[in-house]
């Protein structure tokens, strides 16, 4: 990003010039050979769509035999969405994919972008054979891509994993330290065939609030392209079951064969629909638990599964509750109960 009369915006070639300058000033023996590829046109990450996820997926798959690892420079606004989306579309790749960016544009004197990029280059150079997944490297933290979310619009440590330990971190040492327990997971053997995101498929995200109009939501769900909906509920997954329009809304979703996923509005914690009457009743309307997934991971996962036209709604419901690439814990973890 560089300054312009219209505000900060991407500038072709600027990243390459800054990176060359920085590598001339500093010892770079910890960084392996790399090739920089720049998309045209460059876009602000707030303009990202599933077509961009598909393009990145295709390009990485097409070049997987040429490179040991990949780094994606991405705006922070939708980085958690893209990291989650790519974790599903690249789950069969068996390569390390690193995502990074900056809170402060590269052109500014005190940018965090250079440190984040150099850390990503070091990590991609030395850990390509240890991790084969999509990760986010930001503010010296190494996070699983489908577990992190942007938690601050202003702080430099803008990303965190609310329900999962970080995979590792950079410190004083030349190389980062990995969290051995967090950085190990079994890839899914569910047998989902690789595919792309279908731009014609729609997944809605609805936040339940006191007094919200469920009839308006019901009208939106009548769109035949809608195959799924994320319900952002209260606490551990509760909804206003005494509101007749809410029950009618759930009934209409089932009539349209729309998959309903329950995600908490809380940043931390997990869904437990067996605890209160409100949650148990929602299960009767085929509302499935998103457990401890972030909203971004749940949204992209539902869209990815719904993009497979051969999968029925029942199959999507069953598959959604299983971990594909470490995005979900079906039981509470130490992160859920640790007061620190």
C-alpha positions in Angstrom: 0.0 0.0 0.0 1.2 3.5 -0.8 -0.4 6.9 -0.1 -2.5 8.6 -2.7 -5.0 11.5 -2.9 -7.8 8.9 -2.6 -6.2 7.1 0.4 -3.8 4.1 0.7 -4.0 1.8 -2.3 -1.9 -1.0 -3.8 1.0 0.0 -6.1 2.4 -2.5 -8.7 6.1 -3.2 -8.2 6.4 -1.4 -4.8 6.7 -4.6 -2.7 9.5 -5.9 -4.9 11.5 -2.7 -4.6 11.1 -2.5 -0.9 12.1 -6.2 -0.4 15.2 -5.9 -2.6 16.3 -2.8 -0.6 15.8 -4.5 2.8 17.7 -7.6 1.7 20.7 -5.5 0.6 20.9 -3.9 4.0 20.6 -7.0 6.1 22.3 -10.5 6.2 20.0 -12.8 4.3 21.7 -16.1 4.5 18.6 -17.5 6.5 16.4 -16.9 3.4 16.4 -19.3 0.5 15.9 -18.5 -3.1 12.5 -17.2 -4.0 10.5 -15.8 -6.9 8.1 -12.9 -6.5 4.9 -13.1 -8.6 2.6 -10.1 -8.6 -1.1 -10.3 -9.5 -2.5 -7.8 -12.0 -4.5 -5.8 -11.0 -3.6 -5.6 -7.3 -6.7 -5.2 -5.1 -7.5 -4.1 -1.6 -8.3 -7.2 0.4 -11.8 -5.9 1.1 -12.5 -6.6 -2.5 -11.6 -10.3 -2.3 -14.1 -12.8 -3.6 -14.1 -16.6 -4.0 -12.9 -16.1 -7.6 -9.6 -14.8 -6.0 -9.5 -17.9 -3.8 -9.9 -20.1 -6.8 -7.2 -18.2 -8.7 -4.7 -18.6 -5.9 -5.6 -22.2 -5.5 -5.0 -22.9 -9.2 -1.7 -21.1 -9.3 -0.3 -22.8 -6.2 -1.4 -26.3 -7.5 0.1 -25.6 -10.9 3.4 -24.6 -9.4 3.5 -27.1 -6.5 6.2 -29.2 -8.3 8.5 -26.2 -8.7 8.6 -24.8 -5.1 9.0 -26.2 -1.6 6.7 -23.6 0.0 4.5 -20.6 -0.9 4.0 -17.1 0.7 0.9 -15.0 0.0 1.0 -11.3 0.7 -2.5 -10.3 1.7 -4.4 -7.4 3.2 -5.3 -7.9 6.8 -9.1 -7.2 6.5 -10.0 -10.5 4.9 -6.8 -12.5 5.6 -8.5 -14.9 8.0 -11.2 -15.6 5.4 -8.6 -16.4 2.7 -6.5 -18.4 5.1 -9.5 -20.5 6.0 -10.7 -20.8 2.4 -7.3 -22.0 1.1 -6.9 -24.5 4.0 -9.8 -26.4 2.5 -9.1 -26.0 -1.2 -5.4 -26.9 -0.7 -5.9 -29.6 1.9 -4.5 -32.2 -0.5 -1.5 -30.2 -1.5 1.0 -31.4 1.1 2.9 -28.1 1.0 3.5 -25.2 3.5 1.6 -22.1 2.5 2.3 -18.9 4.5 0.1 -15.8 4.6 1.2 -12.5 5.9 0.7 -8.7 5.5 0.9 -5.6 7.5 -1.2 -3.2 9.6 0.9 -0.2 8.6 1.4 0.3 4.9 4.9 -0.4 3.5 5.5 3.2 2.5 5.3 4.5 6.0 8.4 4.8 8.1 7.4 2.5 11.0 5.7 -0.2 8.9 5.4 -3.7 10.4 5.2 -5.2 6.9 8.9 -5.7 6.4 9.4 -7.7 9.6 6.3 -9.8 8.8 7.6 -10.6 5.3 11.1 -11.4 6.4 9.8 -13.7 9.2 7.6 -15.4 6.6 10.5 -15.9 4.3 12.6 -17.4 7.1 9.8 -19.7 8.1 9.0 -20.8 4.6 12.7 -21.5 4.0 13.4 -23.7 7.1 10.0 -25.3 8.0 8.6 -26.3 4.6 9.2 -30.0 5.5 7.7 -29.7 9.0 4.3 -28.2 8.4 2.1 -28.9 5.4 -0.8 -26.5 5.9 -1.9 -22.9 5.5 -0.5 -20.7 8.3 -0.5 -17.0 9.1 2.8 -15.4 10.2 2.1 -12.0 11.9 3.7 -10.0 14.6 6.2 -12.9 15.3 3.3 -15.3 15.9 2.8 -18.4 13.8 -0.9 -19.4 13.6 -3.0 -22.1 11.9 -4.8 -20.3 9.1 -8.2 -21.7 9.8 -8.0 -21.0 13.5 -7.0 -17.3 13.5 -9.1 -14.2 13.1 -8.4 -10.5 13.1 -9.1 -9.2 16.6 -7.9 -5.6 16.3 -8.2 -3.0 13.6 -5.4 -0.9 15.1 -2.9 -3.0 17.1 0.1 -4.5 15.3 -0.6 -7.9 16.9 -3.9 -7.9 15.1 -4.4 -11.6 14.8 -5.0 -14.4 17.3 -6.3 -17.9 17.6 -9.1 -17.7 20.2 -9.7 -21.4 20.6 -6.4 -23.0 19.6 -2.7 -22.6 20.6 -0.3 -20.8 18.3 1.8 -23.2 16.1 4.9 -21.3 17.1 6.6 -18.0 17.5 9.7 -15.9 16.7 11.9 -14.6 19.4 15.5 -13.7 20.0 16.8 -16.8 18.3 17.5 -16.7 14.5 14.7 -19.3 13.9 11.3 -19.6 15.4 10.2 -22.3 17.9 7.4 -24.6 17.0 4.7 -25.7 19.5 5.0 -29.5 18.9 1.6 -30.4 20.3 -0.3 -27.7 18.3 1.6 -28.2 15.0 0.6 -31.8 14.6 -2.7 -32.9 13.3 -4.0 -35.8 11.2 -5.3 -34.8 7.8 -8.8 -35.8 7.0 -9.5 -39.2 5.5 -13.1 -38.3 4.7 -12.4 -38.5 1.0 -13.6 -35.1 -0.2 -12.5 -34.7 -3.8 -10.6 -31.5 -4.5 -12.7 -28.8 -6.0 -13.1 -25.0 -6.2 -15.5 -22.5 -4.7 -18.6 -22.1 -6.7 -19.4 -18.3 -7.1 -23.1 -19.2 -7.8 -23.5 -20.8 -4.4 -24.5 -18.5 -1.6 -23.9 -18.9 2.1 -25.6 -16.3 4.4 -24.3 -15.1 7.7 -27.0 -13.9 10.2 -26.4 -12.4 13.6 -29.2 -12.9 16.1 -29.9 -9.8 18.1 -32.7 -9.0 20.5 -35.8 -8.0 18.5 -34.3 -8.8 15.1 -36.7 -9.3 12.2 -36.6 -13.0 11.2 -39.2 -12.5 8.4 -36.6 -10.3 6.5 -34.1 -13.1 7.0 -36.6 -15.7 5.8 -37.1 -13.7 2.6 -33.3 -13.7 2.0 -33.1 -17.4 2.5 -35.8 -18.0 -0.2 -33.0 -17.4 -2.8 -32.6 -20.7 -4.6 -28.8 -20.2 -4.7 -28.6 -20.3 -0.9 -27.3 -23.7 0.3 -26.2 -22.7 3.8 -26.5 -20.2 6.6 -24.3 -19.4 9.5 -26.4 -18.4 12.6 -24.3 -16.3 15.0 -26.1 -17.1 18.3 -25.7 -16.1 21.9 -23.2 -17.6 24.3 -22.8 -21.4 23.9 -25.3 -21.5 21.0 -28.7 -20.2 22.2 -31.4 -18.6 20.2 -34.8 -16.9 20.9 -37.0 -20.1 20.8 -40.0 -18.3 22.4 -40.1 -16.0 19.3 -42.6 -17.6 16.9 -41.0 -15.9 13.9 -37.6 -17.5 14.8 -39.2 -20.9 14.8 -40.9 -20.1 11.5 -37.5 -19.0 10.1 -35.9 -22.3 11.0 -38.8 -24.2 9.6 -38.5 -22.2 6.3 -34.8 -23.0 6.1 -35.5 -26.7 6.4 -38.2 -26.5 3.8 -35.6 -25.0 1.4 -33.1 -27.7 2.4 -30.6 -25.1 3.7 -27.8 -26.3 6.0 -27.9 -24.3 9.3 -24.7 -23.9 11.3 -24.6 -22.6 14.8 -21.6 -20.3 15.6 -21.3 -18.3 18.8 -21.0 -14.5 18.8 -18.4 -14.9 21.5 -14.8 -14.7 20.2 -13.7 -17.5 22.6 -15.4 -20.7 23.6 -17.4 -23.5 21.9 -21.0 -24.4 21.0 -22.8 -26.8 23.4 -26.4 -27.2 22.2 -27.1 -29.9 24.8 -26.8 -27.6 27.8 -29.9 -25.4 27.6 -33.4 -25.9 26.3 -32.9 -23.3 23.7 -30.0 -25.2 22.1 -31.8 -28.6 22.3 -34.8 -27.2 20.5 -32.7 -25.8 17.7 -31.3 -29.3 17.1 -34.8 -30.5 16.3 -34.7 -28.1 13.3 -31.4 -29.6 12.0 -29.2 -26.8 13.4 -25.7 -28.3 13.6 -23.0 -27.2 16.0 -19.9 -25.3 14.7 -18.2 -26.3 18.0 -15.1 -24.0 18.4 -14.7 -22.8 14.9 -14.2 -19.2 14.0 -16.9 -17.6 12.0 -14.5 -17.2 9.1 -13.5 -20.9 9.1 -17.1 -22.0 9.4 -18.3 -19.7 6.6 -15.6 -20.9 4.2 -16.0 -24.5 5.1 -19.7 -24.4 4.5 -19.2 -22.6 1.2 -16.5 -25.1 0.1 -18.7 -28.2 0.9 -21.8 -26.6 -0.7 -19.8 -26.0 -3.8 -19.7 -29.7 -4.4 -23.0 -30.1 -6.2 -22.8 -33.9 -5.7 -23.1 -33.5 -1.9 -26.6 -33.6 -0.5 -27.5 -31.3 2.4 -27.5 -34.3 4.7 -23.9 -35.2 3.6 -22.8 -31.6 4.1 -24.2 -31.6 7.7 -22.3 -34.8 8.5 -19.1 -33.7 6.9 -19.2 -30.2 8.4 -18.9 -31.5 12.0 -15.7 -33.4 11.2 -12.3 -31.9 11.0 -10.9 -31.6 7.5 -7.6 -29.8 8.2 -7.5 -28.9 11.9 -10.1 -26.3 11.9 -12.3 -27.7 14.6 -12.0 -29.4 18.0 -15.0 -31.6 18.8 -14.2 -31.5 22.5 -13.1 -28.6 24.8 -9.4 -28.0 24.8 -7.1 -26.4 27.4 -7.6 -23.1 25.6 -11.3 -23.1 26.5 -10.8 -23.3 30.2 -7.4 -21.7 30.8 -7.9 -18.4 32.6 -4.6 -17.1 31.2 
